[in-house]
Amino acid sequence: MSHRIVVLGAGYSGATAAGRLARRLRREDATVTLVNAEPDFVERVRNHQLATGQTLKPRPLREMFAGTGVELRIAKVAAVDAERKVVSLSDGELGYDTLVYALGSGWNAQGVPGTAEHSYEIASRPGALRLRDRLARLEARRPVAIVGGGLTGIEAATEIAESRPDLDVALVVRGELGDWLSPKGRDHLRKVIGRLHIRVYEHALVNAVGSDRIATSDGRDIAADVTLWTAGFAVHPIAAATSLQVSDTGQIAVDRYMRSLSHPDVYAIGDSALAIGPGGKPLRMSCASGTPSAWQAADAIAARLTGGKLPNAPIRYFNQCISLGRKEGLIQYVTADDRAKSAVLTGRTAAVYKELVCKGAVWGVANPTLGVPTRRRSMVPAPAAPQPVLP
């Protein structure tokens, strides 16, 4: 009987891991089943473009994985029974021998009254499409507020302001704008924000979201016909409902090979995993963490099943890539543990760089071995359980 590998979630991490496993293992030895709720691959890093009316190339998963040996199952994940090794789906159950959990994250609408009722999100394709429809119906000079000064908030604010210069766009941030960037990076960001006439509210802690405004803890009232909430993400809640060891954030605790600390037949990758990176810091939720974690898990699984050498490539960071509309960008170079260096790349060159990164991420999903010839290996028999010594 072949070894059953089930991958939950076909985002950047899950899709990459599934393809890489299928190209590492012989089909006679192992099956790789990729479970996803939607039939298309979603370029999440481009959802801010989708929200502003830009047309993105459709990427059906069946076409992307044709000929790879990956079996695709379009269904929603309802639960995981880590003791029985069974996944409950919207269309039945699916057993596994090895599970790769890559259900990712979505927007965090908890904690601030009115957020779920009155805000929009772009963490998902349906959310981005809903925002696109609302922006298309919005009249000129109406206020739009983006809450959150991280990468998603900055990219969304600049994209909206560039595509709809007739709107009054505001960016609401808890601290200072770009406070994690180097001085050069912050200066460039502020120049572009100013050029696009985006109003910035700094040190603004939002404590309520209404249908036409948001309120901050220091008494400010910010008009907003549309509020886009990008202030943090929350992982899919399914893992927290299992017997898997999870963190306070609901992420699955893993070792350096992305293997669950409590269940050795489960691997977690991408936003779903609490993995420790350079400097003893948890890896941040990002594509920059997700894809390397998929390589790490897939190679570790293949090595264990075929008796090969476990990977020894610690996950580290090199840069943060920020699009500032279609004509501007900012590449902030960082240390291995994600702290800003003085060096940055800006302007049109940075915009092209970021575009190449986005295209490269999709190419990597369709080519999980990064163009290296496929080298499928045979599985080795599992070691037999030790026999009891008779007296």
Secondary structure, DSSP 4 states (H G I P E B T S, - for coil): --EEEEEE--SHHHHHHHHHHHTTB-TTTEEEEEEESSSB---GGGHHHHHTT------BHHHHTTTT-EEEEE--EEEEETTTTEEEETTEEEE-SEEEE---EEE---SSTTHHHHEE--SSHHHHHHHHHHHHTPPTT-EEEEE--SHHHHHHHHHHHHH-TTSEEEEE-SSSTTTTS-HHHHHHHHHHHHHTT-EEE-S--EEEE-SSEEEETTS-EEE-SEEEE-S-EEE-TTGGGSSS-B-TTSPEEB-TTSBBSS-TTEEE-GGGEE-B-GGGPBPPSSHHHHHHHHHHHHHHHHHHHHT-PPP-------EEEEE-SSS-EEEEEE-TTS-EEEEEEEHHHHHHHHHHHHHHHHHHHH-TTTTPPP--B---PPPPPPPPPP-
